[in-house]
Amino acid sequence: MSENLPKNLKSKLCDQYDDFVHDFYLCRNSIYEELFYERWTNLIEKYSSVKGYLMRALYPSRQAWARAFTSKIFTAGIQTTSRVEGLNNIIKRELKANSTLCDLANVLDARLGNESQWNRFFEYRTLSNCMGITSVSNDLFPEIDNEMSKYLTPHILSAERLEMSQCFILLQDSSADVADGFIEDLYDAKQIRLKSIIAEIGEKNFREIWKIVDMRPENKKYTHFIVVVDPISYLCSCMSNISRGIICRHYFRVMMISTIAGFQIQMIPSRWYIDNQKDTNVMMETCYFVNQEAMQNFSGMMLIPNPSTIPITVTTVLRSAAKKKVKYGELWGLARQAAQFAVEHDSYGVMIAWLRKFIDQQKEIVVTQIGSVRNQDNLEIQVDDSNKENESESEQIGNPLVSRRKGRPETKRYKSSTEKKPRAKYTCGTCGQSGHNSARCQNRQ
């Protein structure tokens, strides 16, 4: 989107483009649908010169880019070409028609170097913001940390430990709108309203509501609300547990105070589990509590998460597709290796015979399956043979389909081959005689 907007709209808006970008991202970052539609209407009225592009190219796909819609979907695993498109744009911007391959290599090396430098800076900033309490996961949540270490991948485990380490910095203050960039890039920005959370869960289904704000001065403008449904079901206005599949720092803070909030590993989507734990039944795992009163209230209970707090995901489909890709890659690698050995050791004929035999076997299996499906269909479909026998042959044969051509239909009849065709002659429109037209008529006055 950041590439398409300037390419399609900058030339049309000219001096208004910067104001348009500000208003567009303000609309795009709306945290509930009513506000999005209101701002969208104002946007197309204010910038009527680009209304056609907005309504044709962007509005039909609003569920894919507007935050009011995407915040409720767990998008992990979905493949995107945005990174490739970004790199292609960098290459196109930096290189010229007479650039060499060495210039291309230098540009790519510089880009990778900048990304590596930014990653190092991000790690340094994260450690600095933790204020020396990086061992919070082991000190305050030892049982939860052990459970996560058993199931989660290293990257997600590191992200969860980072959330635990920043769960102390919470107070309350006012919130603000985001009008520049993407709102999901700002983790502490509110992604949904409290009213929308309550409407999603139901007014009678939640048990606690907590208001939480970062105590750091630069982040005091971000206010968050957590609605606790039961010990393993909650919704936070940061929507981290829905869109990212990660337990947020706000909930870890609530766990330290609440007499209801707890943790069970099924609160994290199986997408983030290590391979040998993806098919494990986690419903029977222990639910852990930080608050001792909560531990006494819910000890020994079997808990099922509320459906409203479970992220909408396509993990099963994505995992199946990923397994097919892995199998295809493994088979293709073995096939290439076998082909190399067959050519080098003069075993070409043997390998061809194996492959043809395998292909013939698979074709027979496919034909057998198709035949069984057809037989099953014939058994299920009952046809009244008596009605078919009474039908006459004339009723079965209908007139041929005729497609009507464009233009005036022909009015002349078709003449036989023995019929003489008269020569075309002029007919006078003045005197009515043949052989001349009205321009050469002698009776014309």
N, C-alpha and C positions, 0 to 999 in steps of 0.2 A: 504493500500500500504506500509506503514512503517513497517508493520508486515511481509508481504509476501516477500519483497525484501531480507532481511537478511536470511529468511528461505530457499529461493530457489536459491540464488546467492552467498551467502557469502562463501560457501564451494568450489564453482567453481572458484571464483576470488581471494580468499585468500588475498594477500597483496594489490591487486588492488581494493579491494572492496570500500575503502574510496574514492578513486579517482572516481570510478564509480558512487557512490552516489552523489558526487558533480556534475559530468557531467549530470547525469540523471535528477536531480532537475533543473539544468540550462535549459535542454531541456523541461522539463515539465512546467516550468514557462515562456516559450516563450509567448509573448503577441500577436503575430499574426501567422497565419498558415504557411506562407512561411518560417519564421525563425524556427518554430517547425520542419518542414520536413527537413530543412537543418541540424539542430543539431541532429535530429534522425538518419539521414544517417551517420553522423560522429560518432555517438555513437555506432552503430552496426558494423561499420568498425573498430573502436578502440578496442572494446570488443567483438571480434568474437566468443569467447568461450561460451558466453551466448546469441548469436544471435538467437538461436532456441527458447529460452524461451521468449525473447523480442518480436519476430515476432508472436509467437503462442499465448501467454497469454496477452500481453499488447497492441500491435499495433492494433488488431481488435477493441478494446474497447477504443481507444484514445479519442473519443468524450466524454467519461464519466470522464476522469481524467486529460487530458491536458487542461491547463488554456486558451489556444487559442480558445478552443471550449466552455468550460463551462462558460466563462465570459459573454456570451450573453443569458444565460438562467436563469430565476427566479426559483430557486430550493426550495423555501420554501414549507414545507408540505410533501416533499418526505421522506418516511420512510427509515431509514438506520440501519444496524446492526453493524456499526463501533464501537459504544460505547460499546455494549455488547461484541464484539470481543476483544476490548481493556481490559475490565474488566476480561474476561476469560484468557487473556494472563498474566495479573498481578497475578491472582490466581494461574495459572500454574507455574509461575516463583517463587513465594514465598512459595508455599506449596510443601510438599513431600508426598510419599505414606503412611507414618505413621503419618501424621498430623491429629490432632483432629478437631472437630467442633469448639472448643474454639479458636484454631489457625486461622481457617478460619474467625471467627467473628472478631478477632483482626486485621487481615490483611485488611478486608473490612472497619472497623472503622478507621484505620490509613489512608486508601485511601480517605475516605469521609472527614476526618479531613484536609488532605492536600488540597483537592479541596475547602473546605470552607475557609481555610486560603488564598488560591490564590484569591478567589473572593473578600475577604476583602481587600487584597493588590491592586487588580485591581480597586476597587472603590476609595481607597485612592489615587492611582496614577492618576486616572481620575480627581478627585477633585483638586489635586495639579496642574495638567496641565492646568486646567481651569483658573488659575491665578486670582481667586476671582471674576469672572464674570459669575457666574452660573445663574443670572437673566436676561441674554441677551434676552432670548425668550420673556420675558414680557416687556423688555425695548425697544427693536428694532423691534420685530415682534409680537406685541400684537394681532393683528387680525388673523394672521396665527396661533399663539399658541392657540387661542380660537377655531378656526376651527378644528385644530388637536385634541384638547381635546374633541370635540364633536363626532369625528368619530373613532379615533384610540384607540387601546388597551393600557393599562398602560405601558407595556414593550416597545412597539414601540414609544409611546409618549415620554418616557424617553430617548430613543435613538435619536429621532429627536431633543429634547432639548439639548442634548449633542453636536450634530452637530452645532446647532445654537451658542452655547457658545464658540465654537472653530473656528469661522469664521473670526477672525481678524488676524490670524497668517499666513499671505500670502505674499511671495516675490518670486523671481525667481533665479534659479541656475540650475546646470546640473543634469541628472538622472543617475541611475546605475542599473545593472542587479542583480537579486536575485538568488543565487545558492545553498542556504541551506533552507530546509523546504518548506513550501507551501506559494506561493506569496500572496494568498488571506488572509493569517493570518496577513500580514502587510497591514493595511488599507491604508496607505499613498503611497504604491507602485503603480506605473502605471500599469494598467491592459490591456491597448489597445493603439495603436499608433494613433496619430492625423490623419495620412493618412488613416487609416482604418475607423476612425469615419467619415471623409468626404466622403469616398467611400460608407459608409453605408447610409448616409443621402442624398448625392447628392451634387455636387459642386454648384448648383444653388438654393438649398433649404435652406441654413442656412443664418443667418443675422449677427451674431457676433461670434468671436473667442477670448477667454480669456486664458492667460497663468498665472498659479497660482502655487506658491511654498510656503511651510512652512517656516516662518522666524526663527524658532528655529534652532540652529546650528546643532543639531544631526539629523535633518530631512531635511536639505537644499538640500540633494541629490535627493529628490523626486519632480519632476516637473509634473504638471497636466495641461491639456488643456480642456476647456469647449467650446463646440459648441452650440450656442443658435439658435434654429430654429424659434420659436415663443414664446409668453409669457408663454406657459405651456409645451413646448417641448424643451428638451436639451439632450445632451450626454456629459458625463465627462469621462476622461481617467481612473478614479478610478472605473467606472462601478457600482457604488453603487446603482444607481437608477434602474439598470437592474438586477443584481445578488442578491441584498438584498431588493430591493423595498423601499429604503429609500432615501430621498432627502439629498444629501451630503453637508458637510460644505463648499465645494468650490462653490456650486451654491448659498448658502445663502450669501456668500461674493459677488458674482457677482450681486445678486439682489440689493445690496446696491449701486451699481455703474451703472449698465446697465439701459438703457432707454427702454429695451424690456422685460427683464426677470421678470416673476411674479410667482405667486403660486395659484394653484387651487387644491382642495382635490383629484380630479381624477388623479393627477400625482402620487399618492400613490396607489398601488394595493389594491383591496377590500379584499385581504387575510388578511390585517392588520386591517380591520375595526372591531368594536365591533359587536356582533351578530345582534342587532336590526337595524344596519345601512348597513348590507351587501347587501341588495336588494334595497337600495335607489338610485334614479336617481341623480347622482352627477354632471351631465353635466350642470345643471341650477344653480349650486352654484356660488357664487361670486368669481371672480379672484382678488387677492390682490397683490398690488405693494408696494414696499418700496420707490422707486424713484418716485417723484411727476410728473416728465415729462412723465414717462411710464404710470402712472395712467391716465393722460390726453389723451394720444395717444390711449389707448385701453379701455377706459371707455364705458361700456354698450355693448361690443362686445361678441358674443357667440363663444367660442374658442373650437376647437377640437384638441386633441394631434396628433402629427405626428406618423404614424404607426411604423416608424423606432425607435422611442424612447419609445415604449411600451414594457415592458418585456414579453418574451415568457413564458407563464405560463400554468399550468394545474389545476388552482384553482377550476374550476367548477367540474371537475372529482373528485378531492380530497375532495371537500366539500360534494359531493354526497356520496362518500365512507364513509366519516366520519359520516354523518347522519345515514347511514345504521348501522354502528357500534354502535352509540348511541342508536338507536331504538332496536337493538338486545340486548344490555346490559340491557335496561330498561325492555323489555319483559322477558328476562331470570331471572332477579331479581324478577319480579312479579310471574313468574311461580314457582320459588323455594319457595317463601313465601306461595303461594297457596298450593303447595304440602305439606309443613310442617303443615298447618292448616288442610288439608284433612286427613293426617295420625293421627294427634293428636286428632281430634274431630270425627274420624270415618266417614268421608265424602268422602272416597276413591271412592265409586261407583258413586257418583254424579259428581265428577270431571272427572272421566273416561268417563262418558256419555257426558259431555260438550265437552271434547277434541275430542272424536270420531265424534260427530255431526259437530264440526267446521272443522275437516279434511275432512269429506264427502262433506260438502258444498264447500270447496276450490277445491276438486277434480272435482266436477261437473262444477265449473267455468272454470277450466283449460281445461276440455274436450270440453266444449262449445266453448271456444276460439279457440282450435285446429280445431274443425269442421268448424267454420266460416272461418278460414284461408284457409282450404282445399277447401271449396266451392268457395271462391274468386279466388283461383288459377285455379280451373276448368273453371270458367267463363272467365278468362283472356287468357287461353291457348286454341287455336282453332286447332282442329284435323280434318284432311281430312279423313272422314270415307269411302269414295268411294275407296280410294287407299288401305285401309286395307282389304276391302272385296275382292278385286281382287287378293290379295296375296294368294298363295297356301300354304298348310300346309307344303310341303317339303321345301319351302323357309324359313319358320319360324324356322325349326329344322335344326341345323347345326351339324357338327362333334364335338364330345367331345374334350375338351381341353386336350392335352397330354403334360406333362412336360418331357423334355428329361433328362435322368439321366446321371451322370458322368461315364466316363470310356468307354471302347470298347463295342459297341452294341452286343447283342447275335446273333449268326449265326445258332445255332442248332434249328431244328424244335421241336415242342412239339409232343410226341408220345401218342397214345391212350392207354387206360387201358388194352386192350386185346393184344397189341403188346409186344412181348418178348424183353427184354432188354439184349443184349449180354454182357458177362463178359468182363471187361477191360483186355487186354493183352498187353504185351510188343511187340514192333515192332523193329526189329534190323535195325539200320541205315547203317550197312555194307553190309549184304546179303539180306535184305528186308524181311526175314521170321519173323513169329510171334512166341512168346513164350520165347524170350530172348531179351536182349538189346545188344548194340555193345560192351559193356565191357566184356560180357561172350561169345561172338561169337567165334566159333571154326575156322572159316575161316579168322579170323583176323590175320594178319601177324605182 
